């Protein structure tokens, strides 16, 4: 979702917005009534920002867009992982009213931690996706922190990208450490995160120079990441270029920073076993996770023999027994009872008991697509419970998933 200034302003408390502008020493030509109703305040803030000098206006949009990028569950977890060693800071973080307010707080309090959280969130969103490859090395690992070794890694990566597509004439590697935690928030260990900034190919765009549009050539920065877990020996590589390039990046990292010639063991993508959903399942859960019910609401099947197309079966909440429904619809020709029909997509509706002061529990929808695509990257805490524990327990995935960072 692209950034929207009105949406952002509506989601932030007036006192937090006012505090931001005060901290940035931004003065408006006309005072803002911070007690105004929401719609009037949004209009007033938009107008005031639009009237700022160009450099200040760009600074505000840059700050707000960056905060917006860490306002989801992944971004919030990244922010926590970078500040949780400071108990006083963490307490103030949790007292903020909303995810945008927490982003504002970290940005204004520790901008370096905020930038590292942005890099962390970027890598976490890409994990297990098309731009990710994972590898295992014999643990424990002790990566070198020597500037000379990192310079050698930079030279290697620059050469790899230049050979691949001509990018990487300039390349910079920054690193920082961040904590990992389990689903309950308990600390598990440290990950060493290497942000790789790659100079892209020149791009020519039209920009206004005063009152006239003119062409400007710029050199964009392309981001990649290397995440090293010293305890488990797992190496996550996030980069463009496909699996061959990512494997070369991992080999260069192992040679330069680990002084290792051990062979890399690729981590296979986690393939789903969706055909188990062709039969009714009990979906056992632990009471401590607060799950009330699990229902299969959609199955999309393909004829493996190739004689037909696809069949999508979807039921609503009032008729949630998808297996009984399809038996009534298709009788002896029920595709769920025929071995040649394979499940290619499934949707699970997971309802939770009310938590805290909630009057009703909030359901989540889990989408699974063969062989290994899902909406689990969105990673709310409740999605994490499903991905980390129950997909394995229910037999919908072959192997356990590594701890979430």
Protein Blocks (a to p, Z undefined) as FASTA:
>chain_A
ZZdfklmmmmpcfklmmmmmmmnopacfbdcdfkbcfklmmmmmmmmmmmpcfklmmmmm
mmmmmmmmmmcmklmmmmmmmmmmpmklmmmmmmpgcjklmmmmmmmmmmmlmmmmmmmm
mmmmmgopakbccddddddddddfbfklmmmmmmmmmmmmmmmnopakbccddddddddd
dfkopafbdcdddddddddddddddddehjaccdddddddddddddddfknopacdddeh
ijmlmmmmmmmmmmmmnopabdcdddddddddfklmmpccekiadfklopabdcdfbdcd
ddfkopaccddddddfklmclmlmmmmmnmmmlmklpmklccfbdcdddddddehjbfbd
cddddddddfkbcfklnopaklmmmmmmmmmmnopafbdcdddZZ
